[in-house]
Amino acid sequence: MKRLSLDEVEGVPVFGTLVWKPVRKTLGVTAFGINAYTAADAGDEVVEDHTEERLGHEEIYVVLAGHASFTVDGEAVDAPAGTLVYLDDPAERRSAVARAPHTTVLAIGGVPGRHDVSAWEYFFPALPHMRAGDYDSARRLLEEGLEEKDAGVLHYQLACVEALSGNRERALAELAAAIEREERFRESAAGDEDFASIRDDPRFPA
């Protein structure tokens, strides 16, 4: 048995005002994904705009504190504390903003019939280290993630880290690995300033 206060889980700033808390990884849950999002102020994003089509996840969001306003396929959903919002269709586009300070939303999800660890559990924690120029810490987290999940997004982010830290050969190798797994990363790389140091290499994907 494990007991954990959500306040004990350190938040990771990821996109914009979004702060993510790695509940699943902290507790070592293996049966489903579970993480939390917090918003310091009203108007802050508390669930990023996305679908689950690529991962095939069904999700349930629980508003633990505060007050959130969800948008699901263009429909507004008022969600005060205690509200559960369940999305069984991965194609439904979802997002939420806080309507009150200190709003916290718990997200629980996974692939029906099995659990597949999300690459974002390693991508998100690496972001603050990259922004701070701490490439060693970012690299360590992404490599740890790749040991658990051979995901294109982790190879891509590791390629960014290696390009920014001057490791040309590994940057090119990781970028090639990312594109091999998901062709969409070819287009992403074309305009990504993280690859400025290797874009002149004839091996850089056109």
DOLUM-99417 format. One line per field, with one value per residue: residue in one letter; y, z, x of N, C-alpha, C in turn; residue number from 1. Coordinates in pm, whole numbers, padded with zeros to 5 digits. Each point is the difference from the previous one (the first is absolute). Example, Ala and Ser with C-alpha at 12.3 -4.5 7.8 and 13.67 -1.06 7.14 Angstrom:
residues 2
type = c(A | S) $
nyy = c(-00569 | 00105) $
nzz = c(00780 | -00072) $
nxx = c(01319 | -00035) $
cayy = c(00119 | 00119) $
cazz = c(00000 | 00006) $
caxx = c(-00089 | 00082) $
cyy = c(00120 | 00109) $
czz = c(00000 | 00073) $
cxx = c(00090 | -00077) $
seq = c(1 | 2) $
END
This chain:
residues 206
type = c(M | K | R | L | S | L | D | E | V | E | G | V | P | V | F | G | T | L | V | W | K | P | V | R | K | T | L | G | V | T | A | F | G | I | N | A | Y | T | A | A | D | A | G | D | E | V | V | E | D | H | T | E | E | R | L | G | H | E | E | I | Y | V | V | L | A | G | H | A | S | F | T | V | D | G | E | A | V | D | A | P | A | G | T | L | V | Y | L | D | D | P | A | E | R | R | S | A | V | A | R | A | P | H | T | T | V | L | A | I | G | G | V | P | G | R | H | D | V | S | A | W | E | Y | F | F | P | A | L | P | H | M | R | A | G | D | Y | D | S | A | R | R | L | L | E | E | G | L | E | E | K | D | A | G | V | L | H | Y | Q | L | A | C | V | E | A | L | S | G | N | R | E | R | A | L | A | E | L | A | A | A | I | E | R | E | E | R | F | R | E | S | A | A | G | D | E | D | F | A | S | I | R | D | D | P | R | F | P | A) $
nyy = c(-00118 | 00099 | 00100 | 00087 | 00112 | 00051 | 00065 | -00131 | 00003 | 00012 | 00119 | -00030 | 00123 | -00013 | 00020 | 00122 | 00004 | -00103 | -00048 | -00096 | -00094 | -00065 | -00017 | -00045 | 00079 | 00100 | -00051 | 00000 | 00070 | -00123 | 00016 | 00127 | 00097 | 00073 | 00121 | 00107 | 00095 | 00105 | 00091 | 00088 | 00043 | 00070 | -00073 | -00063 | -00052 | -00096 | -00006 | -00048 | 00080 | -00111 | -00101 | -00116 | 00052 | 00064 | 00022 | 00041 | 00102 | -00064 | 00109 | 00015 | 00118 | 00017 | 00092 | -00001 | 00115 | 00106 | 00048 | -00093 | 00044 | -00113 | -00026 | -00067 | -00010 | 00110 | -00100 | 00106 | -00040 | 00047 | 00017 | 00024 | 00023 | -00122 | 00076 | -00101 | 00010 | -00086 | -00033 | -00074 | 00114 | -00068 | 00005 | -00003 | 00124 | 00007 | 00092 | 00068 | 00100 | 00058 | -00014 | -00067 | 00080 | -00059 | 00008 | -00118 | -00057 | -00112 | -00047 | -00087 | -00083 | -00052 | -00095 | -00004 | -00072 | 00110 | 00008 | 00114 | -00004 | 00121 | 00031 | 00065 | -00116 | -00011 | 00024 | 00002 | -00095 | -00043 | 00051 | 00008 | -00121 | -00030 | 00056 | -00070 | -00074 | -00072 | -00015 | -00007 | 00084 | 00082 | -00019 | 00011 | 00098 | 00051 | -00023 | 00045 | 00098 | 00010 | -00017 | 00085 | 00098 | -00076 | 00126 | 00030 | 00044 | -00111 | -00074 | 00060 | -00007 | -00125 | -00006 | 00065 | -00080 | -00103 | 00051 | 00029 | -00121 | 00004 | -00096 | 00041 | -00096 | 00016 | 00132 | -00023 | -00082 | 00082 | 00100 | -00075 | -00033 | 00129 | 00035 | -00094 | 00047 | 00129 | -00014 | 00030 | -00066 | -00047 | 00021 | -00057 | -00087 | 00009 | 00028 | -00103 | 00113 | -00101 | -00014 | 00125 | -00068 | -00073 | 00110 | 00042 | -00100 | -00055 | -00052 | 00132 | -00052 | -00017) $
nzz = c(00000 | -00078 | 00076 | -00073 | 00048 | -00075 | 00116 | 00024 | -00103 | -00034 | -00021 | -00126 | -00015 | -00083 | -00037 | -00036 | 00052 | -00085 | 00116 | -00026 | 00063 | 00004 | 00016 | -00124 | -00049 | 00072 | -00028 | -00126 | -00035 | -00023 | 00063 | 00023 | -00086 | 00086 | -00035 | 00053 | -00014 | 00021 | 00040 | -00002 | -00118 | 00021 | -00100 | 00093 | -00095 | 00007 | -00123 | -00059 | -00105 | -00006 | -00080 | 00010 | -00122 | 00015 | 00126 | -00043 | 00080 | 00097 | 00036 | 00129 | 00008 | 00114 | 00018 | 00052 | -00055 | 00047 | -00123 | -00086 | -00118 | -00034 | -00107 | -00038 | -00104 | 00057 | 00079 | 00062 | 00094 | 00079 | 00071 | 00096 | 00116 | -00023 | -00110 | -00065 | -00087 | -00060 | -00064 | -00057 | -00070 | -00040 | -00096 | 00115 | -00050 | 00091 | 00085 | 00091 | 00050 | 00090 | 00076 | 00078 | 00084 | -00020 | -00122 | 00040 | -00110 | 00039 | -00079 | -00033 | -00054 | -00118 | -00065 | -00051 | 00112 | 00002 | 00067 | -00063 | 00059 | 00036 | -00120 | 00015 | 00066 | -00111 | -00103 | 00076 | 00080 | -00123 | -00023 | 00133 | -00002 | -00108 | 00053 | 00105 | -00110 | 00084 | -00103 | 00097 | 00076 | -00103 | -00034 | 00127 | 00007 | -00113 | 00039 | 00119 | -00064 | -00078 | 00120 | 00029 | -00090 | -00105 | 00041 | -00113 | 00083 | 00064 | -00111 | -00038 | 00121 | 00000 | -00124 | 00050 | 00106 | -00083 | -00082 | 00102 | 00035 | -00133 | 00028 | -00109 | 00019 | 00132 | -00019 | -00099 | 00081 | 00103 | -00081 | -00054 | 00125 | 00030 | -00114 | 00029 | 00123 | -00029 | -00121 | 00086 | 00058 | -00123 | -00005 | 00119 | -00041 | -00111 | 00094 | 00057 | 00071 | 00073 | -00130 | 00040 | 00100 | -00039 | -00024 | 00011 | 00084 | -00100 | 00121 | 00015 | 00057 | -00130) $
nxx = c(00084 | -00041 | 00041 | -00067 | 00048 | -00095 | -00006 | 00021 | -00084 | 00126 | -00053 | -00024 | 00053 | -00103 | -00125 | 00039 | -00122 | 00006 | -00043 | 00088 | -00073 | 00117 | -00129 | -00024 | 00095 | -00050 | -00120 | 00045 | -00108 | -00047 | -00115 | 00033 | -00025 | 00068 | -00039 | 00056 | -00090 | 00078 | -00085 | 00097 | -00041 | -00110 | -00045 | 00072 | 00077 | -00092 | -00045 | 00109 | -00008 | -00077 | 00032 | -00060 | -00021 | 00115 | -00038 | -00118 | 00028 | -00067 | -00069 | 00029 | -00061 | 00067 | -00092 | 00122 | 00038 | -00063 | 00014 | -00035 | 00039 | -00063 | 00072 | -00110 | 00081 | 00049 | -00036 | -00054 | 00085 | -00096 | 00111 | -00090 | 00061 | 00048 | 00018 | -00060 | 00098 | -00082 | 00111 | -00094 | -00015 | 00108 | -00095 | -00067 | -00010 | 00097 | -00045 | 00071 | -00071 | 00078 | -00106 | 00086 | 00065 | 00117 | -00049 | -00044 | 00052 | -00061 | 00097 | -00094 | 00088 | -00029 | 00067 | -00124 | -00004 | 00076 | 00115 | 00017 | 00118 | -00038 | 00048 | -00116 | -00002 | 00070 | -00079 | -00110 | 00048 | 00026 | -00120 | -00028 | 00057 | -00071 | -00108 | 00045 | 00009 | -00075 | 00082 | 00089 | -00070 | -00017 | 00125 | 00033 | -00089 | 00044 | 00123 | -00036 | -00062 | 00108 | 00051 | -00098 | 00022 | 00008 | -00013 | -00061 | -00095 | 00036 | 00005 | -00112 | -00053 | 00042 | -00047 | -00106 | -00001 | 00021 | -00092 | -00077 | 00040 | -00018 | -00087 | 00066 | 00090 | -00006 | 00009 | 00083 | 00065 | -00016 | 00032 | 00095 | 00030 | -00012 | 00061 | 00089 | -00020 | 00019 | -00051 | -00095 | 00100 | -00012 | -00130 | -00014 | 00091 | -00075 | -00091 | 00060 | 00004 | -00047 | -00032 | 00011 | 00056 | -00105 | -00071 | 00125 | -00022 | 00068 | 00023 | -00012 | -00110 | -00020) $
cayy = c(00118 | 00128 | 00117 | 00116 | 00126 | 00059 | 00111 | -00053 | -00025 | 00126 | 00037 | 00028 | 00091 | -00060 | 00092 | 00117 | 00004 | -00135 | -00066 | -00143 | -00074 | -00140 | -00087 | -00142 | -00035 | 00016 | -00114 | -00125 | -00066 | -00069 | -00045 | 00110 | 00128 | 00095 | 00117 | 00115 | 00131 | 00106 | 00136 | 00094 | 00113 | -00012 | 00029 | -00085 | -00130 | -00108 | -00117 | 00050 | -00030 | -00119 | -00120 | -00121 | -00088 | -00069 | -00100 | -00084 | -00003 | 00058 | 00079 | 00062 | 00112 | 00025 | 00132 | -00022 | 00126 | 00117 | 00000 | -00004 | 00006 | -00085 | 00008 | -00133 | 00012 | 00128 | 00015 | 00042 | -00087 | 00061 | -00108 | 00037 | -00108 | -00119 | -00041 | -00097 | 00014 | -00125 | 00000 | -00135 | 00009 | 00065 | 00106 | 00122 | 00102 | 00045 | 00095 | 00060 | 00112 | 00020 | 00114 | 00043 | -00029 | -00129 | -00110 | -00123 | -00102 | -00130 | -00067 | -00145 | -00052 | -00109 | -00071 | -00100 | -00137 | -00009 | 00129 | 00031 | 00119 | 00114 | 00062 | 00134 | -00007 | 00030 | 00123 | 00116 | 00035 | 00044 | 00135 | 00107 | -00013 | 00050 | 00146 | 00055 | -00036 | -00115 | -00107 | -00130 | -00048 | -00029 | -00124 | -00112 | -00030 | -00054 | -00135 | -00084 | -00024 | -00091 | -00136 | -00051 | 00014 | 00041 | 00092 | 00098 | 00132 | 00002 | 00009 | 00135 | 00095 | -00029 | 00059 | 00143 | 00016 | -00025 | 00109 | 00120 | -00018 | -00014 | -00140 | -00010 | -00136 | -00058 | 00077 | -00050 | -00138 | 00000 | 00058 | -00105 | -00099 | 00059 | 00001 | -00139 | -00043 | 00086 | 00085 | 00139 | 00074 | 00058 | 00137 | 00075 | 00033 | 00099 | 00136 | 00001 | 00072 | -00082 | -00073 | 00096 | -00039 | -00118 | 00010 | 00006 | -00133 | -00064 | -00109 | 00055 | -00042 | 00105) $
cazz = c(00000 | -00002 | 00023 | -00057 | -00017 | -00130 | 00025 | 00007 | -00136 | -00054 | -00130 | -00107 | -00101 | -00131 | -00108 | 00046 | 00145 | 00044 | 00096 | -00001 | 00115 | -00041 | 00105 | -00032 | 00016 | 00141 | 00075 | -00064 | -00050 | -00127 | -00061 | -00071 | 00012 | 00090 | 00024 | 00040 | -00056 | 00091 | -00054 | 00109 | -00011 | -00090 | -00138 | -00039 | -00059 | 00096 | -00088 | -00131 | -00114 | -00067 | -00010 | 00035 | -00117 | -00029 | 00105 | 00018 | 00142 | 00058 | 00116 | 00092 | 00073 | 00127 | 00053 | 00143 | 00074 | -00085 | -00096 | -00136 | -00114 | -00108 | -00134 | -00062 | -00137 | -00014 | 00099 | 00133 | 00111 | 00129 | 00085 | 00134 | 00075 | 00015 | -00131 | -00080 | -00144 | -00059 | -00146 | -00046 | -00142 | -00010 | -00100 | 00054 | 00037 | 00135 | 00068 | 00115 | 00068 | 00137 | 00027 | 00135 | 00034 | 00061 | -00054 | -00022 | -00075 | -00007 | -00127 | 00007 | -00133 | -00054 | -00113 | 00049 | 00003 | 00039 | 00030 | -00072 | 00063 | -00091 | -00016 | 00059 | 00138 | -00003 | -00080 | 00081 | 00099 | -00066 | -00057 | 00077 | -00005 | -00131 | 00000 | 00086 | -00056 | 00073 | -00097 | 00060 | 00070 | -00101 | -00068 | 00092 | 00008 | -00129 | -00013 | 00092 | -00066 | -00113 | 00054 | 00031 | -00116 | -00120 | -00061 | -00091 | 00061 | 00089 | -00088 | -00056 | 00102 | 00027 | -00112 | 00031 | 00107 | -00052 | -00091 | 00081 | 00079 | -00091 | -00034 | -00134 | -00046 | 00070 | -00036 | -00129 | 00019 | 00073 | -00088 | -00095 | 00073 | 00021 | -00127 | -00034 | 00078 | -00034 | -00111 | 00027 | 00057 | -00108 | -00017 | 00123 | 00003 | -00103 | 00052 | 00141 | 00020 | 00079 | -00091 | -00079 | -00007 | -00086 | -00120 | -00119 | -00027 | -00111 | 00051 | 00064 | -00082 | -00084) $
caxx = c(-00084 | 00070 | -00085 | 00069 | -00071 | 00033 | 00092 | 00136 | 00047 | 00051 | -00053 | 00096 | -00056 | 00022 | -00034 | -00074 | -00022 | -00035 | 00089 | -00033 | 00052 | 00014 | -00052 | 00021 | 00140 | 00034 | -00053 | 00035 | -00121 | 00024 | -00125 | -00066 | 00067 | -00066 | 00084 | -00079 | 00033 | -00040 | 00001 | 00017 | -00092 | -00114 | 00039 | 00114 | -00031 | 00014 | 00013 | 00042 | -00086 | 00053 | -00081 | 00075 | -00008 | 00125 | 00025 | -00118 | -00039 | -00120 | 00044 | -00096 | 00057 | -00067 | 00036 | 00021 | -00011 | -00020 | -00111 | 00054 | -00092 | 00050 | -00057 | 00009 | -00051 | -00069 | -00107 | 00046 | -00044 | 00031 | 00049 | 00047 | 00065 | -00083 | -00051 | 00073 | -00022 | 00049 | 00008 | 00032 | 00036 | 00131 | 00000 | -00058 | 00100 | -00029 | 00088 | -00067 | 00065 | -00046 | -00087 | 00033 | 00140 | 00037 | -00080 | 00078 | -00073 | 00066 | -00028 | 00020 | -00029 | 00078 | -00057 | -00095 | 00049 | 00142 | 00061 | 00122 | 00059 | 00009 | 00132 | -00001 | 00046 | 00143 | 00014 | -00033 | 00103 | 00125 | -00014 | 00062 | 00145 | 00042 | -00014 | 00107 | 00130 | 00056 | -00022 | 00031 | -00120 | -00101 | 00042 | -00021 | -00143 | -00046 | 00056 | -00078 | -00127 | 00018 | 00015 | -00134 | -00090 | 00074 | -00095 | 00056 | 00012 | 00117 | 00117 | 00004 | 00044 | 00140 | 00073 | 00009 | 00099 | 00135 | 00035 | 00025 | 00122 | 00114 | 00029 | -00057 | -00025 | -00113 | -00120 | -00047 | -00046 | -00127 | -00101 | -00034 | -00081 | -00132 | -00072 | -00028 | -00116 | -00115 | 00042 | -00037 | 00112 | 00079 | -00051 | 00031 | 00143 | 00034 | -00007 | 00036 | 00126 | 00092 | 00089 | 00078 | 00141 | 00021 | -00082 | 00086 | 00056 | -00072 | -00083 | -00121 | -00115 | -00058) $
cyy = c(00124 | 00111 | 00123 | 00120 | 00060 | 00118 | -00046 | -00025 | 00133 | 00024 | 00034 | 00097 | -00056 | 00099 | 00118 | 00004 | -00139 | -00058 | -00143 | -00069 | -00149 | -00099 | -00147 | -00042 | 00007 | -00121 | -00135 | -00079 | -00063 | -00038 | 00108 | 00126 | 00091 | 00112 | 00117 | 00127 | 00105 | 00135 | 00097 | 00106 | -00033 | 00043 | -00082 | -00130 | -00109 | -00137 | 00053 | -00042 | -00119 | -00101 | -00117 | -00099 | -00080 | -00111 | -00093 | -00008 | 00044 | 00070 | 00042 | 00107 | 00024 | 00136 | -00014 | 00127 | 00113 | -00018 | 00007 | 00016 | -00079 | 00041 | -00135 | 00007 | 00126 | 00025 | 00036 | -00090 | 00065 | -00110 | 00054 | -00120 | -00114 | -00053 | -00104 | 00020 | -00121 | 00009 | -00138 | -00003 | 00073 | 00118 | 00130 | 00097 | 00058 | 00100 | 00055 | 00117 | 00011 | 00121 | 00055 | -00029 | -00137 | -00115 | -00119 | -00104 | -00127 | -00067 | -00147 | -00057 | -00115 | -00061 | -00105 | -00141 | -00016 | 00139 | 00015 | 00130 | 00111 | 00056 | 00137 | -00001 | 00025 | 00128 | 00124 | 00034 | 00048 | 00145 | 00110 | -00005 | 00051 | 00153 | 00066 | -00030 | -00113 | -00125 | -00138 | -00057 | -00035 | -00132 | -00122 | -00040 | -00063 | -00140 | -00098 | -00034 | -00100 | -00144 | -00063 | 00000 | 00056 | 00090 | 00104 | 00136 | 00008 | 00003 | 00142 | 00100 | -00023 | 00054 | 00151 | 00027 | -00015 | 00110 | 00126 | -00011 | -00032 | -00141 | -00035 | -00142 | -00061 | 00073 | -00052 | -00142 | -00003 | 00060 | -00103 | -00106 | 00053 | -00007 | -00142 | -00049 | 00081 | 00103 | 00148 | 00082 | 00058 | 00147 | 00085 | 00047 | 00113 | 00143 | 00015 | 00063 | -00077 | -00071 | 00093 | -00046 | -00117 | 00009 | 00003 | -00135 | -00068 | -00118 | 00048 | -00030 | 00115 | -00009) $
czz = c(00000 | 00023 | -00047 | -00003 | -00134 | 00016 | 00006 | -00139 | -00063 | -00140 | -00099 | -00099 | -00139 | -00112 | 00056 | 00150 | 00058 | 00092 | 00019 | 00120 | -00033 | 00108 | -00028 | 00028 | 00147 | 00082 | -00059 | -00050 | -00136 | -00073 | -00083 | 00016 | 00094 | 00033 | 00032 | -00066 | 00097 | -00069 | 00116 | 00000 | -00090 | -00140 | -00048 | -00061 | 00106 | -00068 | -00137 | -00109 | -00076 | -00026 | 00044 | -00117 | -00021 | 00100 | 00021 | 00142 | 00021 | 00128 | 00085 | 00078 | 00125 | 00052 | 00152 | 00081 | -00099 | -00092 | -00139 | -00102 | -00113 | -00133 | -00066 | -00137 | -00017 | 00099 | 00136 | 00107 | 00130 | 00099 | 00133 | 00069 | 00023 | -00131 | -00064 | -00146 | -00066 | -00152 | -00047 | -00146 | -00011 | -00096 | 00053 | 00042 | 00134 | 00049 | 00119 | 00052 | 00141 | 00007 | 00140 | 00026 | 00063 | -00043 | -00029 | -00066 | -00004 | -00131 | 00012 | -00137 | -00040 | -00118 | 00054 | -00008 | 00038 | 00033 | -00073 | 00056 | -00104 | -00003 | 00066 | 00144 | 00011 | -00078 | 00087 | 00102 | -00064 | -00047 | 00085 | -00002 | -00134 | -00003 | 00082 | -00054 | 00073 | -00085 | 00056 | 00071 | -00097 | -00071 | 00089 | 00006 | -00129 | -00023 | 00091 | -00064 | -00113 | 00046 | 00025 | -00124 | -00118 | -00085 | -00087 | 00064 | 00094 | -00080 | -00055 | 00103 | 00038 | -00112 | 00021 | 00105 | -00054 | -00096 | 00079 | 00078 | -00088 | -00037 | -00134 | -00037 | 00070 | -00032 | -00130 | 00013 | 00070 | -00085 | -00104 | 00066 | 00022 | -00127 | -00044 | 00072 | -00034 | -00104 | 00026 | 00052 | -00108 | -00021 | 00123 | 00001 | -00095 | 00054 | 00145 | 00020 | 00086 | -00089 | -00086 | -00020 | -00094 | -00132 | -00128 | -00035 | -00112 | 00046 | 00068 | -00089 | -00076 | 00004) $
cxx = c(00088 | -00101 | 00077 | -00093 | 00042 | 00097 | 00146 | 00061 | 00040 | -00056 | 00111 | -00066 | 00029 | -00031 | -00079 | -00010 | -00024 | 00107 | -00049 | 00063 | 00001 | -00044 | 00033 | 00143 | 00042 | -00044 | 00041 | -00121 | 00030 | -00128 | -00069 | 00085 | -00077 | 00098 | -00091 | 00052 | -00050 | 00010 | 00008 | -00111 | -00118 | 00044 | 00117 | -00052 | 00021 | -00007 | 00034 | -00098 | 00059 | -00110 | 00088 | 00003 | 00128 | 00027 | -00119 | -00050 | -00144 | 00045 | -00119 | 00074 | -00084 | 00047 | 00007 | -00022 | -00020 | -00120 | 00060 | -00111 | 00063 | -00064 | 00024 | -00067 | -00085 | -00110 | 00059 | -00058 | 00045 | 00037 | 00053 | 00064 | -00098 | -00054 | 00093 | -00038 | 00065 | -00006 | 00043 | 00041 | 00133 | 00002 | -00059 | 00110 | -00039 | 00104 | -00078 | 00082 | -00059 | -00091 | 00022 | 00147 | 00016 | -00092 | 00091 | -00089 | 00085 | -00043 | 00036 | -00033 | 00089 | -00071 | -00097 | 00059 | 00145 | 00051 | 00132 | 00056 | 00015 | 00141 | 00006 | 00047 | 00151 | 00027 | -00024 | 00110 | 00131 | -00007 | 00065 | 00153 | 00054 | -00004 | 00111 | 00139 | 00068 | -00024 | 00032 | -00122 | -00111 | 00031 | -00027 | -00147 | -00051 | 00055 | -00073 | -00134 | 00012 | 00024 | -00137 | -00091 | 00079 | -00091 | 00070 | 00022 | 00120 | 00129 | 00014 | 00052 | 00146 | 00088 | 00016 | 00107 | 00142 | 00044 | 00036 | 00130 | 00122 | 00037 | -00065 | -00039 | -00121 | -00129 | -00059 | -00056 | -00136 | -00111 | -00045 | -00089 | -00142 | -00083 | -00035 | -00127 | -00125 | 00045 | -00029 | 00117 | 00093 | -00041 | 00031 | 00144 | 00035 | -00001 | 00041 | 00137 | 00099 | 00102 | 00086 | 00145 | 00026 | -00076 | 00084 | 00061 | -00079 | -00088 | -00127 | -00119 | -00062 | -00151) $
seq = c(1 | 2 | 3 | 4 | 5 | 6 | 7 | 8 | 9 | 10 | 11 | 12 | 13 | 14 | 15 | 16 | 17 | 18 | 19 | 20 | 21 | 22 | 23 | 24 | 25 | 26 | 27 | 28 | 29 | 30 | 31 | 32 | 33 | 34 | 35 | 36 | 37 | 38 | 39 | 40 | 41 | 42 | 43 | 44 | 45 | 46 | 47 | 48 | 49 | 50 | 51 | 52 | 53 | 54 | 55 | 56 | 57 | 58 | 59 | 60 | 61 | 62 | 63 | 64 | 65 | 66 | 67 | 68 | 69 | 70 | 71 | 72 | 73 | 74 | 75 | 76 | 77 | 78 | 79 | 80 | 81 | 82 | 83 | 84 | 85 | 86 | 87 | 88 | 89 | 90 | 91 | 92 | 93 | 94 | 95 | 96 | 97 | 98 | 99 | 100 | 101 | 102 | 103 | 104 | 105 | 106 | 107 | 108 | 109 | 110 | 111 | 112 | 113 | 114 | 115 | 116 | 117 | 118 | 119 | 120 | 121 | 122 | 123 | 124 | 125 | 126 | 127 | 128 | 129 | 130 | 131 | 132 | 133 | 134 | 135 | 136 | 137 | 138 | 139 | 140 | 141 | 142 | 143 | 144 | 145 | 146 | 147 | 148 | 149 | 150 | 151 | 152 | 153 | 154 | 155 | 156 | 157 | 158 | 159 | 160 | 161 | 162 | 163 | 164 | 165 | 166 | 167 | 168 | 169 | 170 | 171 | 172 | 173 | 174 | 175 | 176 | 177 | 178 | 179 | 180 | 181 | 182 | 183 | 184 | 185 | 186 | 187 | 188 | 189 | 190 | 191 | 192 | 193 | 194 | 195 | 196 | 197 | 198 | 199 | 200 | 201 | 202 | 203 | 204 | 205 | 206) $
END
